[in-house]
Every structure is written in C-alpha cells, then in structure tokens.
Amino acid sequence: MLSNAQLRLFVGAALISLSPVWVKLVSVSPTTSGFYRVAIGGTALALYLLLSGQRLQLSKWMWSMLMIAAVFFALDIWFWHRSINYIGPGLSTLLANFQVFIMMFAGIVLLRQRPHVVQVIAVPLALLGLGMIVGLDWRALPEDYRLGVIFGLLTAVAYAFYLLTMRSIRAKSEHRVPVREIAVMSITVAVLLAASALVEGESLAIPTLADAGWLLGYGLLSHGLGMMFIASSLPHVTTTEAGLALLLQPTLSFVWDVVFFARPMTALELLGAGIALFAIYLGARPASNKA
C-alpha cells in the first residue's frame, strides 16, 4: 500500500502530466496560456502564505537567484507551449524530459559527479527512441513538426538550467517545502510572460468561459497543487520513486494525447516512445547504487 508521501508524489506527477492537455484545449496563444498558468498558480500560493500568516523571509541572494530561475522557467514555458501546438502533448512532454541528460552532463562538468554506466547507456538509447518516433529522415518532416521538435529540445535545456538554479536555492533554503520560492518565481514568470505577450502583440484576454475553466484548472491543479504535492513528498521518498514519478509524467501525457486528441501511433513510434521513456528513467537514477 502506498504511503502518504508516495501518494502525494504520484498524484502530483499525474496532475502535472495534464499540463499540455490544458494548453491544447484552450483557444489562446501559447504565451497567454503560460501567463495564466503561473499567474493563477503563483497567486494561489501567495494567498496561502498570506492567509496562513507566513512571511517570505528570503535573503537578497535568494531573491537574485529566484529572478534567474524565473527567466529560465519563462523560457521553458515559452518553448514548451509552442512545441505542444506543433507536435502534440505527448511528444513535447517527452522531449522536455530530456532535461535528465542535460542535468547529468551538468553534474559531470560543474559538480564533478561521475555518472553510472547505466546513465551513460541511457543517452544513445534516448536518441534511438527519439529517432524512431520522429523518423530518421529529418528533411522529410514538415517544417512545423521540425520546429516543434526543436522547441521541445530547447524546453529541456531551459528546464535543466531552471532545475540547477532551484537546486542551489533549495540547498540554502531554511524552509522544508518551497512554497515561498515557487510563489515568488511563478509571479515573476507571469510578469515576464506578460511582457512577452505585449512585445508579440498577443492579447491576454480570455475569449470564453470554457477557456477560463481550462486555464483555472491549469493554474490551480497542474501548477499549484502538482508542484506542491511533489515538492512536499521528495524528502520522504527514495530517489528511485522520484525517478518513477518523473517517468510517469511523459507517459501519462502520451496517454492523454492518444485518449483526448486521438493521436495516431504506429508500432514503431510506440516502441520508440517506450525506449525513450526507459532511457529517461535510467538517466534519472542516482549515480550511486543507493535507491
């Protein structure tokens, strides 16, 4: 039977896996949907802090690092939402999770961490799986599809740098659950995306009540609750369980893509997705043998 922490971990992963579904359902621009995700989620977390009487208690260094994290997260959302529109929720989320390998390389270069042999094997496996999904003849792919793949990989880069920055922040944080950090980061990202929408000439208006409902679900469930469930569970679960949760997100996103949007999948693409997901799991495993 699952423990309380394990249940929070997997519920959080399932909620976040719905993120690309919300983006696909709404009839607003990618920048606008990203804005409402962080604006609604960040505001909800800020209200929680206010109503519970908690103070921010963040140092100047913490504020500076959160601003840097916000820039990377804004880029992550900007690239990812466009990738979703071009190649669908499943593949875009799978590509975003290639951040595992960027994090692994960053650990080697910046932190002098020696990768496990299995992690090294995971890299060519992931590329093989990706090749089976998108096809090996890159030039034969439609231009929009190629752009979606590129945006998906850029999402992975931006997300990896966001995680590295948040890793530094959490290492010096005195708070067990990062409600303050995520609230501040989210609201800052909302400001950045609002500025981006202004430059792009995109409206932040919500055209229909249905769109308002989808965006509310996106901000409250996937961003606010999803991130908090995962963050609160991490100190109480093993790294293997955390890795499985990481694997659950792109897996469920692929499922939602097929169920909700009738994505056609060939046997080769399914095999490629399975190989890529397995590679992501291997890459997410700790360098030591400890679970």
N, C-alpha and C positions, 0 to 999 in steps of 0.2 A: 504494500500500500504506500502511496506517495506521502511524504512528509509535507508539512505546511509550506516549507521553503521550496521544495521541489514543485509543488502545485503552483506556487506563485511564479516560479521560473518558467514553467511550460505554458501557463496561461498568458504570461507576459509575451512570450515568443509568439504565441498564436495571435494575440492582439496586434503585435507589430507586423505580422505576416499579412494582415489585412490592409496595411498602408497603401500598397499600389492599387488595390481594388477601389478604395475611395477616390484616388487620383483618376482612375479610368472612368468612374461613374459620374463625376462632376463635369459640368459644361463650362468650366472656367479655364484660364490659361495655366500652364504648369507653375509659373511664378506665383500666381494668385492662390492656387491650392496649397502651395508650400507656405505662403504667408499665413493662411488661416490655420494650417496645422500647428505652427509654432506659436502663433498669436493666441489661439484658443487654449492650447495645452499649457503654454507659459503663464497665461493669465490665471488659469485654474490652479496651478501650483503656487502662484504668488498669493492668491486668495486663501489657499490652505495655510500658508505661512502666516498671513495676517490674522486669520481667524483663530489659529492655534497659539498666537502670541509669540511666535518665534522671530528672532532677529536674524538679519543676514550674517553679521559677524564675518565679513570677508576682508582679508588684508589687501593692500594695494597690489601686491604681487598676484594675488588670486584674481582680482578684478582684471588686471592686464592679461593674464593667461586665459580668462574666460572670454575676453574680447577676441583673442586669437582663435580660440576654439569655435567661437561663433562664426568667424569668417570661413573656416573650413567646413562647418556644418551647413552654412548657407550655400557654399559651392556644391556640397554633397546633394542637397535638395534640388538646387538649380539643374544640375546634370541629370540626376536620377529621374525627376519628374518628366523631363524631355525624353529620356530613354524609355520610360513606361509608355508614352504616347506612340513611340516609333516601333517598339518591339514587344510590347505587352508586359504585364505584371510579372510573369514567371521568369523569363529570361533576364529582364532588367534587374530583378532582385538577386538572381543567381550571380550575375556579373558584379553587382555591388559587394557581394560576399567574397569576391576575390581579394578584398582587403586583408584577408587572412595571410596571404602570401606576401603582401607589402609589409604587413606588421612583422612577419617572420624575417624578411630581409632587413628591416629597420632594427630589429633586435640583434641581428648579426653585426651590422655596421656600427650602430650607436651604443648598444648595451653590451657588446662582446658576448652575446649568448650563442652557444653552439647549438645548431639545430639537430634534432634527432634524425636518424637515417630515414625514418618513415616520412618526416616532414619534407625532406629533400625529394623523395619519390613522388610526393603529392603534387609538386609543381608541374612536371610533364603530364601527369595524369589529368590535372585540371585543364591543361591546354588541349589535350586529346579530346576530353569531353566537350569542351567548347567548340572545337573543330567539327565534331560530329553533329552538334546542334545547329550551328550557323552554316555549315558547309565549308569545304576546303577551298573552293574557288571564290575567293573574296571579290574579285572583279565582276562575277556573275550576279552578285547580290544587288537588290535595288538600293539606290542612293540613300533613301530614308532609313532603310534597315541597317546599312553600314554605319550611318550616323548614330543610330540608336545603340549599336554595339560599342562605338567609340565613347558615347556619353556614359554608357554603363560602366566601362572600364575607368573613365575619369571619376565617376562616382566612387569607385573603390579606392582610388588614390586620395580623393578629398576626405573620405570617411576614415581612412587609415591615419591621416595626419590629425584629424579630429580626435580619434581614439588615443593617439600618442600624447596629444596635448592634455586631454582629460585624465590620462594616466598620471601625468605629472601633477595635475591639480589634486587628484584624489590621494596621491601619496602624501601630500602635505595638509590635507583637509582634516579638521577635527570632528567632522560630522559623519556619523555612520551611514546615513542614507543621503545621497546627493540632491535633495530637493532644492536647496538654495542654488546650487551650481546649475542645475538643469533649468530652473525657473529664470535665472539671470541670462543664461546662454540662449534660451528659447526666445525671450523678449527681444534680445539684441539681434538675433537672426531675423525676427519679424520686421524690425526696423530696416535691416539690410535688404530684405526681400521687397519691402515696400518701396525703397529707393530704387531697386532694380526694376520693379514694375513701372515706376514713374519714367525712368530712362527708356524703357522698352515701349512706352506708350500703352501699357496694359491697364485695364480698369480693375479695381479691387471690388467692384460691385458684384453682389451675388444675385444672379438673374432669377432664380426660382426658389420656392420653399423646399423643394426636393434637394437642390444643391446645398441649401443651408443645413439641411439634416445630414447629408453626407459629410460636409465639412465639420459639423459639430462632432459626429462620430469619429472622424479622422483625428481631430484635435484632442478630444477627451479620452477616447478609448485607446487608439493606437499610440499617440504621442505621450499623453499624460499618464494614464494607467499602465500602459505597456512598459514604458521605460522605468516607471517606479516599481512595478512588480519585479522586473528583472534585477534592478539595482539593489532592492531590499533583500533579494534571495541570494545574491552572489557570495556574501560572507558565510553562508550556511550550506552550500552545496559543493560538490567536488568539481574539479576542473573538467573532468570527463562529462559530467552532467551539463555543465555550462557549454561545452562544445556541442553536445547533442541539441541543446536549445538553439545554438547558432545554426545548426543544420536544419532544425525544424522550420525556421523562418523561410528560406528559399523553397523548401519542399512544399510547405503549405501554400506559398504564393503560386507555385506551379499548379497545384491542385485548384486553387481559386480561379486561375487563368482558364483552365480547362472547363471547370464547372460553370462559372459565371459568364465567360466570354467565348466559350466553345472553341478554344484554340486547337487547331488541328495538329496532331503529333504523330510523326512516323515512328516506326520501331527503332530506327537509327537515332532519331532525336531523343527518344525516351532513354535509350541506352546511354547516349552521351550525357544527358542530364543526370542519370544515376551515377556515372563515373565522376562527373564534376562535383556532385554533392558529396560523394565518398571522399574525393580529394580534399574538399573544404573541411570535412570532418578530420581527416588526417592532419591537415595543416593547422587546425585549431588545437590539436593535442599539445600538452606541455612538452618541453624539450627533455625533461627527465621522465623516468618511468613511473613516477608517482601520479596517481589519479586525483 
